[in-house]
Amino acid sequence: MILAAGACGAALNIWLDVYGIYRDTHRRHLKVYGDERVAKYLLSARYVPENFNALLIGSSVSGNWNMAEAVQGLRIYNESLLGGNIVEEKCLLDQALSRPGMQVIFLVVHPFLTYSHEFESVHLTPRLKLSALGSQSLLNAYVEMLKIRLHLARQTYNEFGAVDYGKAKHELNATLKHMMRPDADFEVDPIALQVYLDVIQEIRAHHVRIVFVVPPVSEDLLRVKRAAFEKYLGLIHLHVATGEELIDFTSGPYAGFRANEDHFIDGVHMESAAAAEVVSMLNSAMGEFPSRLAVAAQGRARGLGGAFVKLGHDGAESDFVKGGENAEKTASATKRFDVVPGCFGPAGAFSR
């Protein structure tokens, strides 16, 4: 009888299929319920690649960017995790790239992604797929769904993976407060940095276009961290290949947006309307992206190179930097950074 009850429970969970694993997901509108990491990992196995052709890879900094079809007509799913690092994001990316169809990955460039390589709440492995048949995390998802249906809780995620932070102002969390302290370089976890570089290579190996995006921070914060941001961005620049684009919201043309403190909840995270404005500016900065994508694809087919383009406020080419994949330069550049306490090896050095 116990086995029969368990089988019935599993069958019910397959029929409900809140993560889109067992049934066709086309035209379904699946949202995140329960543990965000479990939900997005499982949604990325089928729902995301069957319904979207582009991803946003980031942390909570970009968590409420509702990109949907707002950027060059691409169907973009927001894979950003609250407090997420690049190791966790890679797990989601691996799932989404396991099926064909992805055209563009928007990869956030922010030191939070490479601050740590630890899993926040749960290890994201294929074994999690079993949890969709019956588990505590699935039960938690059902409880949250019920509370929302009964208007006892607020729907915070939409079907595009974006979360609503609301408008309430608050202080930076302890980690960001430590990161944003004045006159200090950003700490870089060498394992996380290597995973970030692996992610870049993985995307290229799948012949998917990368657009690097540097999110805005409030002008007051940026003023005391400008040198640190420039160093960090310089480190990533070493691995931006020819033809790949970077849109930098910490650059001069966006100073007016950053100067408006009402745009920010805590100086780093934005309220929803401001996040929507950033998405709109991102769309404008992309300019003629689809045609450039086609030209770049033709160039790659012919073995031709090009210049790395850093886009300004109006999508114009504001400067050119030769990209490359030089591990020796990266190791040298990384020595300018501190390493998160607990990481192996001397400060700034890579450890294998």
C-alpha positions in Angstrom: 0.0 0.0 0.0 2.9 2.3 0.8 4.4 1.6 -2.6 1.1 2.2 -4.3 0.7 5.5 -2.5 4.2 6.5 -3.5 3.6 5.6 -7.1 0.4 7.6 -7.1 2.2 10.6 -5.6 4.9 10.4 -8.2 2.3 10.1 -11.0 0.5 13.2 -9.7 3.8 15.1 -9.6 4.6 14.1 -13.2 1.1 15.3 -14.2 1.5 18.6 -12.4 5.1 18.9 -13.7 5.9 22.3 -12.1 9.4 22.2 -13.5 8.6 21.2 -17.0 10.6 18.0 -17.1 8.0 15.4 -18.0 5.6 17.1 -20.4 5.9 19.3 -23.4 6.6 22.8 -22.2 5.8 24.8 -25.4 3.4 27.7 -24.6 3.5 26.9 -20.9 4.3 29.7 -18.5 6.3 28.1 -15.7 7.4 30.2 -12.8 9.9 29.8 -10.0 8.4 28.2 -6.8 10.2 27.0 -3.7 14.0 27.0 -3.7 15.1 29.3 -6.5 18.2 27.3 -7.3 16.4 24.0 -7.5 13.6 25.5 -9.6 15.8 27.3 -12.1 18.1 24.3 -12.4 15.2 22.0 -13.3 13.4 24.6 -15.4 16.7 25.0 -17.4 16.6 21.3 -18.4 13.7 21.6 -20.8 11.4 24.6 -20.2 14.1 27.2 -20.9 15.7 25.7 -24.1 12.2 24.9 -25.5 10.8 28.4 -25.0 13.8 30.8 -25.1 16.7 31.4 -27.5 18.8 33.6 -25.2 19.9 33.7 -21.5 21.0 36.3 -19.0 23.7 34.9 -16.7 24.2 36.9 -13.6 23.6 37.3 -9.8 21.0 39.2 -7.8 22.4 42.4 -9.4 20.6 41.5 -12.6 17.9 39.3 -10.9 15.0 41.7 -11.7 15.9 42.4 -15.3 12.8 41.4 -17.1 14.3 41.0 -20.6 11.7 38.7 -22.1 11.4 39.9 -25.7 12.6 43.5 -24.9 16.0 43.2 -26.4 16.3 42.8 -30.2 13.3 40.5 -30.3 15.2 37.7 -28.5 13.3 35.5 -26.1 15.5 35.8 -23.1 15.3 33.9 -19.8 16.8 35.4 -16.7 19.0 32.7 -15.1 20.3 35.1 -12.4 20.3 33.7 -8.8 20.0 35.7 -5.6 23.5 35.7 -4.1 24.5 33.5 -7.0 28.1 33.0 -8.2 29.4 31.8 -11.5 29.8 28.2 -10.4 26.1 28.0 -9.7 25.3 29.8 -12.9 27.4 27.4 -14.9 25.2 24.6 -13.7 22.1 26.3 -15.1 23.9 27.2 -18.3 25.0 23.5 -18.8 21.4 22.5 -18.5 20.2 25.1 -21.0 22.9 24.4 -23.5 22.3 20.6 -23.4 19.6 21.2 -26.0 20.0 23.2 -29.3 18.5 26.6 -30.0 20.4 29.1 -27.9 21.6 32.1 -30.0 22.9 34.6 -27.5 24.1 34.6 -23.9 24.2 37.9 -22.0 27.0 37.4 -19.5 27.1 39.9 -16.6 30.5 41.2 -15.7 30.4 41.9 -11.9 32.9 40.9 -9.1 30.1 39.3 -7.1 30.1 36.4 -9.6 33.7 35.6 -8.9 33.7 36.4 -5.2 33.1 32.7 -4.2 32.9 29.3 -5.7 30.7 27.7 -3.0 27.1 26.5 -3.6 24.8 28.7 -1.6 22.0 26.3 -0.6 22.1 23.1 -2.6 24.6 21.3 -4.9 23.2 21.6 -8.4 23.6 18.1 -9.9 21.5 15.9 -12.2 20.3 14.0 -9.2 18.0 17.0 -8.5 15.8 15.7 -11.3 14.6 13.0 -8.9 13.3 15.7 -6.6 10.6 16.5 -9.2 9.0 13.1 -8.5 8.7 13.8 -4.8 10.8 15.7 -2.2 10.8 18.3 0.5 11.8 21.0 -2.1 8.8 20.0 -4.3 6.5 20.1 -1.3 7.8 23.6 -0.5 7.1 24.6 -4.0 3.5 23.4 -3.8 3.0 25.2 -0.5 4.2 28.5 -2.0 2.0 28.0 -5.1 -1.0 27.4 -2.8 -0.3 30.5 -0.7 0.0 32.6 -3.8 -3.3 31.2 -5.2 -5.0 32.0 -1.8 -3.5 35.5 -1.9 -1.5 34.8 1.3 1.9 35.4 -0.5 3.1 37.6 -3.3 4.1 36.2 -6.7 7.7 37.3 -6.9 8.9 35.5 -10.1 7.5 35.6 -13.6 7.7 33.0 -16.3 10.8 34.7 -17.7 12.9 34.1 -14.6 12.9 37.7 -13.3 12.2 38.5 -9.7 10.4 41.6 -8.2 12.5 43.3 -5.5 9.9 45.9 -4.8 10.8 49.5 -4.0 11.7 49.5 -0.3 15.2 50.9 0.4 17.6 49.0 2.5 21.3 48.7 3.2 23.7 46.5 1.3 23.9 43.0 2.6 27.1 42.0 4.6 28.9 40.6 1.6 28.3 43.5 -0.7 29.1 46.0 2.1 32.5 44.3 2.4 33.0 44.2 -1.3 32.1 47.9 -1.7 34.3 49.3 1.0 36.2 52.3 -0.2 39.7 52.2 -1.6 40.0 48.5 -1.8 40.3 46.2 -4.8 37.7 43.5 -5.3 38.6 40.1 -4.0 38.6 37.4 -6.7 38.3 33.7 -5.9 40.7 32.1 -8.4 38.5 29.0 -8.7 35.4 31.1 -9.5 37.5 33.2 -12.0 38.6 30.0 -13.8 35.0 28.8 -14.0 34.0 32.2 -15.4 36.6 31.7 -18.1 35.4 28.2 -18.7 31.9 29.5 -19.1 33.1 31.9 -21.9 34.8 29.0 -23.6 31.8 26.7 -23.2 29.5 29.3 -24.8 31.9 29.7 -27.8 32.2 26.0 -28.2 28.4 25.8 -28.7 28.7 28.6 -31.3 26.5 30.9 -29.3 27.1 34.6 -29.3 28.3 36.3 -26.1 27.3 39.9 -25.1 29.1 41.0 -21.9 27.1 43.4 -19.8 28.5 45.5 -16.9 25.5 46.5 -14.7 25.2 50.0 -13.2 25.8 50.9 -9.6 25.0 54.2 -8.0 27.3 57.1 -8.8 28.2 57.5 -5.1 29.3 53.9 -4.8 31.1 54.0 -8.2 33.0 57.2 -7.2 34.8 55.4 -4.4 35.2 52.1 -6.3 36.1 53.4 -9.8 39.6 52.1 -9.7 38.6 48.7 -8.4 35.9 48.3 -11.1 38.3 49.4 -13.9 40.8 46.8 -12.7 38.2 44.0 -12.6 36.9 45.0 -16.0 40.4 45.0 -17.3 40.9 41.4 -16.1 37.8 40.3 -18.0 38.8 42.3 -21.1 41.8 39.9 -21.5 39.3 37.2 -22.5 36.9 39.2 -24.7 37.5 37.8 -28.2 37.4 39.8 -31.4 33.9 40.6 -32.5 32.3 40.1 -29.1 30.5 43.0 -27.6 30.5 44.6 -24.2 28.0 47.1 -22.9 29.3 49.0 -19.9 26.7 50.8 -17.7 29.5 52.1 -15.5 30.9 54.2 -18.4 30.4 57.9 -18.9 27.3 58.0 -21.1 25.2 56.4 -18.3 26.3 58.8 -15.5 23.0 60.5 -15.5 21.1 57.3 -14.8 23.6 56.3 -12.1 23.3 59.7 -10.4 19.6 59.2 -9.7 19.5 57.5 -6.3 15.8 56.7 -6.7 16.9 54.1 -9.3 18.6 52.0 -6.6 17.3 50.0 -3.6 20.7 49.8 -2.0 23.2 51.3 -4.5 23.7 48.0 -6.3 20.3 46.5 -6.8 17.7 48.5 -8.8 14.0 48.9 -8.3 11.8 47.5 -11.1 11.2 50.6 -13.1 14.9 51.4 -13.2 15.7 47.8 -14.2 13.3 48.1 -17.0 15.0 51.3 -18.1 18.4 49.5 -18.2 16.9 46.8 -20.3 15.6 49.4 -22.7 19.0 51.1 -22.8 20.6 47.7 -23.4 18.2 47.2 -26.4 19.2 50.6 -27.8 22.9 50.0 -27.3 22.6 46.7 -29.2 21.7 48.8 -32.2 21.9 46.7 -35.4 22.9 43.6 -33.4 21.0 41.0 -35.6 22.9 42.2 -38.7 26.2 42.3 -36.9 25.5 38.8 -35.7 25.1 37.6 -39.2 28.2 39.4 -40.4 30.2 38.0 -37.5 29.0 34.5 -38.3 30.0 34.9 -42.0 33.4 36.2 -40.8 34.0 33.2 -38.6 33.0 30.9 -41.4 35.6 32.5 -43.6 38.2 32.6 -40.8 38.2 36.3 -40.5 38.7 38.3 -37.3 37.5 41.6 -36.1 37.8 44.2 -33.4 36.2 43.9 -30.0 33.5 46.6 -29.8 32.6 48.5 -26.6 29.3 50.1 -27.2 28.4 53.5 -25.9 25.0 55.0 -24.9 23.6 55.2 -28.5 25.1 51.9 -29.7 28.0 53.7 -31.4 31.4 52.1 -31.3 33.1 54.1 -28.6 36.5 52.3 -28.5 38.3 49.2 -29.7 40.2 46.8 -27.6 41.9 43.7 -29.0 40.6 40.7 -27.2 42.3 37.4 -26.6 42.6 34.3 -24.5 46.0 34.6 -22.8 46.2 32.6 -19.5 49.6 34.1 -18.8 48.2 37.6 -18.9 45.3 36.6 -16.8 47.5 35.1 -14.1 49.6 38.2 -14.1 46.6 40.5 -14.0 45.0 38.5 -11.2 47.9 39.2 -8.9 46.6 42.7 -8.6 43.6 41.3 -6.7 43.1 39.8 -3.3 41.7 36.3 -3.0 38.7 35.4 -0.8 40.0 34.1 2.5 40.0 30.3 2.4 40.9 29.9 -1.2 44.0 27.9 -2.0 47.3 29.4 -2.9 48.9 32.8 -2.4 46.9 36.0 -2.9 46.0 36.4 -6.5 47.6 33.2 -7.7 45.9 30.4 -9.6 45.8 27.0 -7.9 45.1 23.8 -9.8 
